[in-house]
Amino acid sequence: MIQALALQGIQGLLVIALAPLVTGVVRKTKARLLLRRGASIFQPYRDLLRLFRKESVLAHNASWLFQAAPYLVLAFTWVAAALIPVLAFNLPLGPGADFIAIVGLLGSARFVLALAGLDVGTSFGGIGSSREVMIASVGEPAMLMLIFSLALVAGSTQLSVIAAFTQSPAVGLRISLGLALLGFIMVAIAENGRIPIDNPATHLELTMVHEAMVLEYSGRHLALIELSTFLKLLAYLSLIASVFLPWGIPPTWAGGMQLASALGLFLAKVLGGAVLLAFFEVSIAKMRVFRVPQFIGAALMLALLAGLLRLVSQSF
């Protein structure tokens, strides 16, 4: 029991320590693909340290919500990322690692951040919050439909049960899982504000979504929000790794060697996903804001097809 609790704590510390590195790998890979040198993969750590050293400047009409939002967003996102089974299945907090609960925690973080964007009353904050809610109004039904499709296949919404089923030989070759994976990737791109939905490297008022909500933040408050953004990207990559590619995750604590193997495979999956994300972003252009619902709607249709295939035929 003590070893399981220690492993749960190690996993929680691992995700918050690894999150800036994943973003650094994405930025470095994109720079190399664009024939630029780019910053170091450890630059996000330096940026966070620099922001933590600065004092936060608040607007005179900012309420308590504006000041508490960075801490709440980080707490929701960190808990969601820490609950995802990446080192072992049967951890002490494993029963809480339900797919619906994870989506609820990430949705709560988005809700708080959208309210904070509206709190000060700036036009940029209002634009960003309204666009974020527009994306969420289509993305969350698509995500819930994906969860329903996976629950039909695995028989549960708990991540450990789904991952154990995907890891077992009984899964076979299922078209519904492939469709669910493709739809999940599309939703993850939209939820994280990556190209073609949003460009996190720009501050153009006609295109930005996430950056518009956090323009009024500075210092340690901005550092907490940036860290939450890094954690959110890692959480979605971890969900893909644990649900669709769970190979190498032991069912329980099985010694240091197996733990080291699981950790190495997790790093390979997450960093490989970061490299593939960079390849995708440099090969596609950003779409117009009002075409975003069509993009996420395609993910919803893939989720519906996955669920229908499972209902029509037990072998798919």
VOGU-3710 file (C-alpha; in Angstrom, 3 decimals, decimal comma):
1> miqalalqgi> 0,000/0,000/0,000  2,828/2,387/0,853  4,524/1,602/-2,450  1,278/2,266/-4,343  0,821/5,605/-2,585  4,420/6,519/-3,353  3,894/5,591/-6,999  0,777/7,769/-7,113  2,772/10,688/-5,734  5,604/10,072/-8,193
11> qgllvialap> 3,111/10,118/-11,047  1,669/13,437/-9,866  5,119/15,001/-9,678  6,130/13,454/-12,994  3,364/15,063/-15,016  3,982/18,567/-13,666  7,751/18,199/-14,201  7,383/16,767/-17,709  4,695/19,132/-19,045  7,010/22,062/-19,981
21> lvtgvvrktk> 9,408/19,644/-21,697  6,652/18,354/-23,985  5,806/21,897/-25,080  9,511/22,604/-25,561  9,851/19,571/-27,836  6,879/20,736/-29,921  8,355/24,228/-30,324  11,849/22,947/-31,097  10,596/20,447/-33,682  8,474/23,094/-35,401
31> arlllrrgas> 11,450/25,448/-35,555  13,665/22,764/-37,086  11,019/21,861/-39,664  10,778/25,560/-40,601  14,598/25,667/-41,034  15,092/27,781/-37,926  17,328/27,081/-34,977  14,655/27,646/-32,349  14,950/27,879/-28,599  16,078/25,037/-26,379
41> ifqpyrdllr> 13,571/22,369/-25,390  14,131/23,569/-21,804  13,116/27,162/-22,611  9,590/26,730/-21,110  11,217/26,003/-17,740  13,207/29,236/-17,978  10,104/31,183/-18,986  8,160/29,840/-16,003  11,005/30,645/-13,618  11,248/34,191/-14,998
51> lfrkesvlah> 7,499/34,752/-14,615  7,451/33,367/-11,071  10,086/35,927/-10,103  7,963/38,831/-11,358  5,234/40,591/-9,454  1,659/40,217/-10,645  -0,031/43,421/-11,798  -3,818/43,479/-11,396  -6,423/45,726/-12,973  -8,164/48,070/-10,548
61> naswlfqaap> -11,561/46,457/-11,243  -10,372/42,839/-11,012  -12,436/40,744/-8,598  -11,394/37,837/-6,397  -12,254/35,454/-9,235  -9,621/37,000/-11,478  -6,975/36,449/-8,793  -8,115/32,937/-7,850  -8,585/31,682/-11,422  -4,907/30,773/-12,093
71> ylvlaftwva> -4,741/28,645/-8,947  -8,075/26,940/-9,679  -7,176/26,264/-13,311  -3,839/24,749/-12,301  -5,471/22,628/-9,584  -8,156/21,217/-11,896  -5,697/20,509/-14,693  -3,040/19,002/-12,437  -5,511/16,641/-10,768  -6,839/15,544/-14,156
81> aalipvlafn> -3,342/14,875/-15,503  -2,226/13,094/-12,315  -5,220/10,715/-12,302  -4,480/9,287/-15,748  -2,801/5,857/-15,294  0,582/6,032/-16,996  2,863/4,079/-14,611  0,411/1,430/-13,324  -3,301/0,652/-13,509  -4,347/-0,135/-9,935
91> lplgpgadfi> -3,163/2,980/-8,107  -4,850/4,273/-4,909  -6,666/7,008/-6,857  -7,471/4,649/-9,727  -11,238/4,510/-8,973  -11,338/8,296/-9,420  -9,662/8,068/-12,818  -12,938/7,968/-14,700  -13,018/9,319/-18,237  -16,061/11,470/-17,476
101> aivgllgsar> -14,394/12,821/-14,324  -11,242/13,737/-16,263  -13,278/15,589/-18,885  -15,253/17,283/-16,102  -12,079/18,532/-14,415  -10,687/19,900/-17,676  -14,058/21,471/-18,461  -14,125/23,121/-15,031  -10,702/24,641/-15,691  -11,939/25,993/-19,013
111> fvlalagldv> -15,063/27,438/-17,383  -13,075/29,254/-14,687  -10,621/30,661/-17,223  -13,455/31,886/-19,465  -15,038/33,668/-16,503  -11,690/35,242/-15,652  -11,381/36,511/-19,224  -14,740/38,254/-18,852  -14,067/39,568/-15,350  -11,947/42,636/-16,170
121> gtsfggigss> -14,262/43,719/-18,984  -11,721/44,139/-21,790  -12,768/43,508/-25,376  -9,967/41,013/-25,955  -10,991/38,985/-22,919  -14,591/38,921/-24,081  -13,596/37,797/-27,573  -11,384/35,013/-26,246  -13,925/33,769/-23,727  -16,767/33,739/-26,246
131> revmiasvge> -14,664/31,809/-28,741  -13,526/29,373/-26,051  -17,126/28,682/-25,047  -18,100/28,261/-28,712  -15,405/25,608/-29,166  -16,384/23,899/-25,905  -20,076/23,793/-26,863  -19,178/21,524/-29,779  -16,084/19,825/-28,373  -17,625/18,534/-25,135
141> pamlmlifsl> -20,520/16,665/-26,859  -17,957/15,119/-29,215  -15,819/14,065/-26,246  -18,805/12,574/-24,414  -19,767/10,639/-27,530  -16,209/9,327/-27,754  -16,411/8,220/-24,110  -19,701/6,466/-24,840  -18,137/4,647/-27,809  -15,150/3,528/-25,729
151> alvagstqls> -17,462/2,422/-22,913  -19,393/0,253/-25,368  -16,162/-1,438/-26,407  -14,511/-1,839/-22,986  -17,619/-2,036/-20,806  -16,594/0,802/-18,473  -15,659/4,470/-18,377  -12,772/3,933/-15,947  -9,451/4,573/-17,625  -7,763/1,584/-16,004
161> viaaftqspa> -10,460/-0,801/-17,260  -10,370/0,661/-20,774  -6,566/0,537/-20,870  -6,497/-3,052/-19,558  -9,000/-4,101/-22,226  -7,032/-2,364/-24,989  -3,860/-4,049/-23,729  -5,418/-7,525/-23,667  -5,477/-9,867/-26,704  -9,297/-9,757/-26,633
171> vglrislgla> -9,354/-6,336/-28,244  -8,303/-7,606/-31,668  -8,599/-5,258/-34,651  -11,563/-2,952/-34,123  -12,575/-0,250/-36,557  -14,544/1,515/-33,833  -11,368/2,070/-31,802  -9,604/3,515/-34,851  -12,459/5,929/-35,492  -12,544/6,877/-31,806
181> llgfimvaia> -8,790/7,537/-31,841  -9,056/9,792/-34,890  -11,974/11,698/-33,372  -10,175/12,018/-30,041  -7,101/13,499/-31,733  -9,277/16,093/-33,467  -10,979/17,039/-30,201  -7,615/17,201/-28,407  -6,272/19,622/-31,029  -9,319/21,842/-30,560
191> engripidnp> -9,268/21,677/-26,758  -5,588/22,640/-26,609  -5,946/25,501/-29,098  -3,421/24,110/-31,558  -3,256/24,711/-35,296  -5,598/24,675/-37,250  -7,959/25,813/-34,455  -5,712/28,403/-32,823  -2,078/29,469/-33,069  -0,506/29,712/-29,589
201> athleltmvh> 2,503/31,587/-31,011  0,566/34,686/-32,138  -1,333/37,541/-30,480  -3,479/38,669/-33,416  -6,823/39,914/-32,148  -8,713/38,479/-35,119  -7,492/34,917/-34,580  -6,394/34,305/-30,978  -8,565/32,394/-28,539  -6,602/31,283/-25,478
211> eamvleysgr> -4,141/34,177/-25,528  -6,994/36,697/-25,568  -8,306/35,415/-22,232  -4,948/35,725/-20,456  -3,689/39,057/-21,820  -4,421/40,795/-18,500  -2,354/38,336/-16,470  1,285/38,829/-15,556  3,927/37,544/-13,183  3,213/34,422/-11,167
221> hlalielstf> -0,440/34,394/-12,245  0,603/34,130/-15,882  3,148/31,458/-14,926  0,421/29,355/-13,333  -1,783/29,661/-16,415  1,108/28,782/-18,735  1,909/25,747/-16,606  -1,763/24,747/-16,774  -1,606/24,981/-20,571  1,461/22,727/-20,636
231> lkllaylsli> -0,271/20,262/-18,303  -3,405/20,186/-20,454  -1,423/19,237/-23,560  0,374/16,520/-21,603  -2,952/15,269/-20,198  -4,407/14,701/-23,667  -1,223/13,021/-24,879  -1,310/10,838/-21,755  -4,928/9,898/-22,459  -3,986/8,770/-25,957
241> asvflpwgip> -1,012/6,837/-24,577  -2,949/5,120/-21,775  -6,251/4,430/-23,562  -5,235/3,669/-27,143  -1,550/2,714/-26,674  -1,385/1,206/-23,172  1,321/-1,357/-23,892  4,035/-1,459/-21,269  1,890/-0,219/-18,352  1,980/-2,837/-15,557
251> ptwaggmqla> -1,314/-3,690/-13,812  0,175/-3,114/-10,336  3,474/-2,255/-8,665  5,947/-4,869/-9,952  9,384/-3,634/-8,925  11,817/-0,978/-10,013  12,789/-2,516/-13,357  9,218/-2,746/-14,620  8,509/0,751/-13,325  11,550/2,079/-15,194
261> salglflakv> 10,359/0,306/-18,343  6,862/1,813/-18,004  8,369/5,252/-17,450  10,603/4,933/-20,514  7,720/3,807/-22,718  5,544/6,640/-21,424  8,227/9,198/-22,239  8,658/7,700/-25,712  4,901/7,827/-26,391  4,425/11,371/-25,118
271> lggavllaff> 7,512/12,837/-26,792  6,685/10,946/-29,986  3,203/12,461/-29,885  4,756/15,912/-29,413  6,925/15,413/-32,519  3,928/14,229/-34,570  1,947/17,265/-33,387  4,744/19,536/-34,599  4,776/17,795/-37,996  1,011/18,247/-38,272
281> evsiakmrvf> 1,083/21,928/-37,330  3,722/22,885/-39,901  1,917/21,014/-42,672  -1,493/22,661/-42,298  -2,781/26,233/-42,267  -4,957/27,792/-39,597  -8,648/27,780/-40,440  -11,142/30,579/-39,923  -12,743/30,769/-36,501  -16,243/30,135/-37,810
291> rvpqfigaal> -15,146/26,909/-39,491  -14,021/25,415/-36,190  -17,460/23,870/-35,424  -17,245/22,003/-38,729  -13,879/20,566/-37,742  -15,113/19,426/-34,334  -18,379/18,275/-35,906  -16,348/15,838/-37,990  -14,931/14,434/-34,744  -18,488/14,064/-33,436
301> mlallagllr> -19,494/12,134/-36,561  -16,490/9,822/-36,167  -17,539/9,152/-32,584  -21,099/8,423/-33,714  -19,822/6,020/-36,370  -17,643/4,273/-33,794  -20,606/3,815/-31,471  -22,926/2,636/-34,268  -20,386/0,102/-35,507  -20,082/-1,283/-31,999
311> lvsqsf> -23,860/-1,503/-31,602  -24,437/-3,078/-35,022  -21,642/-5,630/-34,842  -19,904/-6,951/-31,738  -16,719/-7,652/-33,745  -16,109/-4,017/-34,692
//
